Amino acid sequence: MPEARVIRLRPEDEEPVAPPAQGRTWEEQVAGGVDFLHRRLTGTYETDEFGFDPDLTDHALLPLLRPLFHKYFRVEAQGLENVPSQAGALVVANHSGTLPIDALMTIVALHDEHPANRRLRLLGADLVFEMPFIGSMARKMGTTLACNEDAERLLTENELVGVFPEGFKGIGKPFRERYTLQRFGRGGFVTAALRTGAPIIPCAIVGAEEIYPMIGNAKTAARLFGLPYFPITPTFPLLGPLGLVPLPSKWLIAFGEPIDTASYGPGAAEDPMLVFNLTDQVRETIQQAIYQLLLQRRSVFG
């Protein structure tokens, strides 16, 4: 198969985003599908230096996620006005759910619900890129390595960067600790924001905790497969592959008011106390927002 051209894609360089399939006629969908297949076969599509493939994302990956977003989890996005339309920003969110579906739903929320159809470029752990197929798809969807160098490059290029500082501690925590934030690490995301002057947008996600209630961790199996944890849920592994079907919880995603970093100057990134205080401020802001969303949600599955 012909290879794609590798170019540097900036937000202002991209073609207008095509409307979701549900907003187009049947003939338009068929024509779009034919054009997509032609581009893939001839290699007339573009990727950036990180491996991001907007053509594949828009015409294959996002359409697969939209039914989950709209019909299954019935996601409601709030505070989208707090996300800039063009400038770079760092979206910092809580992480949960045994599998990182919350990251995917946040991508859809910002792409489909934001007036500017913002793309969220996620920062992923090393393990993500070591997994067959998943690592490749993550790259194509815009995910890059969770390191300050990549984060700063993306922010400097006015990209919207997403980070989940809890990491595997968040998505792999037991169900009894649901909606209680884990440690945010050493504040590397704050350092990247300070060096680039990008605002930090706290993001609270409610709903992911209930899709795979983790009631146990098979540590021996986790070591065998080289995983940070091996979840035991009410349906997995008891029901086999059927246990991988997530429960249809009701989701709320709220983007909070931006936290300014530009006023500190890039040199502030070398101040460990400031980095610690800002990290703690972001964590506490997200925790309080989670409590507010839980009060708004009438029921887990309603």
C-alpha positions in Angstrom: 0.0 0.0 0.0 1.4 3.4 -0.9 2.7 5.4 2.1 1.3 8.7 3.2 3.2 12.0 2.9 4.5 13.2 6.2 4.0 16.9 6.7 3.7 19.3 9.6 0.0 19.9 10.1 -1.1 23.0 11.9 -4.7 23.7 12.9 -5.0 26.5 10.4 -3.7 24.3 7.6 -6.3 21.6 7.9 -9.2 21.3 5.6 -12.7 22.0 7.0 -13.9 19.1 9.0 -16.5 17.0 7.3 -19.9 16.8 9.2 -20.7 13.6 11.0 -22.3 10.9 9.0 -25.7 11.4 10.7 -25.8 14.9 9.2 -25.3 13.8 5.6 -27.5 12.1 3.0 -27.0 8.5 2.1 -25.6 9.5 -1.3 -23.1 11.8 0.4 -22.0 9.1 2.8 -21.4 6.6 -0.1 -19.5 9.2 -2.1 -17.4 10.1 0.9 -16.6 6.4 1.6 -15.5 5.9 -2.0 -13.2 9.0 -1.8 -11.8 7.7 1.5 -10.9 4.3 0.1 -9.3 5.9 -3.0 -7.1 8.1 -0.8 -6.0 5.1 1.3 -5.2 3.0 -1.7 -3.3 5.7 -3.5 -1.6 7.1 -0.5 -2.9 10.6 -1.1 -3.4 11.4 2.5 -1.1 13.2 5.0 0.3 12.6 8.5 2.3 14.8 10.7 5.7 14.1 12.3 4.0 12.5 15.3 2.1 10.0 13.1 -1.3 11.7 13.4 -3.5 10.8 10.5 -6.5 13.2 10.4 -8.0 11.5 7.3 -8.2 8.1 9.0 -9.4 9.7 12.3 -12.2 11.6 10.7 -13.5 9.0 8.3 -12.9 5.7 10.2 -12.1 6.1 13.9 -14.4 8.9 15.0 -17.4 7.3 13.3 -16.8 4.2 15.3 -16.8 6.2 18.6 -19.8 8.4 17.9 -22.5 5.7 18.7 -20.8 5.1 22.1 -20.7 8.9 22.7 -24.3 9.8 21.6 -26.3 6.6 22.1 -24.6 4.3 24.6 -23.1 6.7 27.2 -25.2 9.7 26.2 -22.4 12.0 27.0 -23.1 15.6 27.9 -20.3 18.1 27.5 -20.3 21.3 29.6 -18.0 24.3 29.7 -16.8 24.1 26.1 -16.7 27.9 26.0 -13.6 27.5 28.3 -11.7 25.8 25.6 -10.0 28.2 23.2 -10.9 28.0 19.5 -7.4 28.3 18.1 -4.7 28.8 20.7 -2.9 26.0 22.4 -4.1 24.7 25.8 -3.5 21.8 28.1 -6.6 19.8 29.1 -6.0 18.0 32.4 -8.6 15.3 33.3 -9.2 12.6 35.8 -8.7 9.0 34.6 -10.8 6.0 35.4 -12.8 3.0 34.0 -10.3 0.1 33.8 -9.9 0.8 30.1 -9.1 4.4 28.9 -12.4 4.9 27.2 -12.7 8.3 29.0 -9.9 9.6 26.8 -11.7 8.6 23.6 -15.0 10.2 24.7 -13.1 13.4 25.5 -11.7 13.4 22.0 -15.2 13.1 20.5 -16.6 15.8 22.8 -14.0 18.4 21.7 -14.1 17.4 18.1 -17.9 17.2 17.6 -19.3 19.5 20.3 -16.8 22.4 20.3 -17.7 25.2 17.7 -14.1 25.0 16.3 -14.0 21.2 16.2 -10.9 21.1 18.3 -8.6 18.1 18.0 -7.3 16.7 21.3 -3.7 15.4 21.1 -3.4 12.9 23.9 -0.2 12.1 25.8 0.1 8.4 26.3 2.3 6.1 28.4 5.0 3.9 26.9 2.9 0.8 27.3 0.3 2.2 24.9 2.8 2.3 22.1 4.2 -1.2 22.9 0.8 -2.8 22.4 0.2 -4.3 18.9 -2.4 -2.5 16.8 -3.5 -0.3 19.7 -0.2 1.6 19.7 -0.5 2.2 15.9 -4.1 3.4 16.1 -3.2 5.7 19.0 -0.5 7.3 16.9 -2.9 7.7 14.0 -5.5 9.3 16.2 -3.0 11.9 17.4 -1.6 10.4 20.6 2.1 10.9 21.3 4.5 10.0 24.0 3.9 11.5 27.5 7.1 13.5 27.7 7.6 17.2 28.2 9.4 17.6 24.9 6.4 16.4 22.8 3.9 18.3 24.9 5.8 21.5 24.6 6.1 21.2 20.8 2.4 20.6 20.4 1.5 23.5 22.7 3.9 25.8 20.9 2.1 24.8 17.6 -1.3 25.9 19.2 -2.5 22.3 19.6 -5.0 21.2 22.3 -3.1 18.7 24.4 -4.7 16.2 26.7 -3.1 14.6 29.8 -4.4 12.3 32.5 -1.9 12.7 35.3 -3.3 9.8 37.4 -2.2 7.4 34.7 -2.6 3.7 35.4 -3.2 4.5 39.1 -6.4 6.1 38.0 -7.9 3.7 35.5 -6.8 0.7 37.6 -8.1 1.7 41.0 -10.7 -0.4 42.7 -14.4 0.5 42.5 -14.6 1.3 46.2 -12.3 4.3 45.5 -14.4 5.6 42.6 -14.3 9.4 42.0 -11.4 9.8 44.4 -8.4 11.2 42.5 -5.1 9.5 42.8 -1.7 11.3 43.0 -0.9 13.6 40.0 2.7 12.6 39.9 5.5 15.2 39.9 3.7 17.9 37.9 5.4 17.4 34.6 2.3 18.7 32.8 2.5 22.0 34.8 6.1 22.4 33.7 5.1 22.1 30.1 2.4 24.6 30.5 4.6 27.1 32.2 7.4 26.8 29.6 4.9 27.5 26.8 2.6 29.9 28.6 -0.4 27.7 27.6 -3.4 27.8 29.9 -4.4 24.7 31.9 -8.0 23.6 31.5 -9.2 21.3 34.3 -11.6 18.6 33.0 -13.9 16.5 35.2 -15.3 13.2 33.8 -18.2 11.4 35.5 -19.5 8.1 34.2 -16.4 6.2 33.3 -16.0 4.7 36.9 -19.1 2.5 36.3 -18.4 1.0 32.9 -16.2 -1.8 34.3 -16.5 -1.8 38.1 -13.1 -3.2 39.2 -13.7 -5.4 42.3 -10.3 -7.2 42.1 -6.9 -7.3 40.6 -5.3 -10.6 39.5 -1.7 -9.5 40.1 -0.2 -12.8 38.9 -1.9 -12.5 35.6 -0.9 -8.9 35.4 2.8 -9.9 35.8 2.4 -12.7 33.3 1.1 -10.3 30.6 3.3 -7.4 31.5 0.4 -5.2 32.5 0.1 -2.7 35.4 -3.1 -4.6 36.6 -5.4 -7.3 35.5 -9.0 -6.3 36.3 -11.7 -8.6 37.8 -15.1 -7.1 37.3 -18.6 -8.5 38.0 -18.7 -9.7 34.3 -15.0 -10.3 33.5 -13.5 -12.9 33.2 -16.6 -14.7 34.3 -18.5 -14.1 31.1 -15.5 -14.3 28.8 -15.5 -11.9 25.8 -19.0 -10.7 26.8 -17.5 -9.3 30.0 -15.6 -6.8 27.9 -18.9 -5.0 27.0 -19.0 -1.8 29.1 -22.0 -1.0 31.2 -24.1 1.9 29.8 -23.5 4.5 32.4 -24.6 8.1 32.0 -21.6 10.4 31.3 -20.9 14.1 32.0 -17.7 15.8 30.9 -17.1 19.4 32.2 -14.3 21.7 31.1 -13.5 24.3 33.8 -12.2 27.8 33.6 -8.6 28.1 32.3 -5.8 28.5 34.8 -3.4 31.1 33.6 0.3 30.2 33.3 1.6 32.9 31.0 1.9 35.5 33.7 4.5 33.5 35.6 6.9 33.4 32.7 8.8 30.3 31.3 11.5 30.5 34.1 8.8 29.6 36.6 9.0 26.0 35.4 12.2 25.7 37.4 10.5 26.6 40.7 9.5 23.3 42.3 7.3 24.8 44.9 5.2 26.7 42.3 4.9 23.6 40.2 3.7 21.7 43.2 1.2 24.3 44.2 -0.2 24.6 40.7 -0.4 20.8 40.4 -2.3 20.6 43.7 -4.6 23.5 42.5 -5.5 21.6 39.3 -6.1 18.4 41.2 -8.3 20.0 43.8 -10.3 21.9 41.1 -11.0 18.7 39.2 -12.0 16.9 42.4 -14.5 19.6 43.4 -15.9 19.6 39.8 -16.4 15.8 40.0 -18.4 16.2 43.2 -20.6 18.8 41.5 -21.2 16.6 38.5 -22.2 13.7 40.7 -24.8 15.9 42.3 -26.1 16.8 38.8 -26.4 13.2 37.6 -29.8 11.8 38.6 -28.7 8.2 38.5 -25.8 6.1 37.3 -27.6 4.7 34.3 -30.3 7.4 33.9 
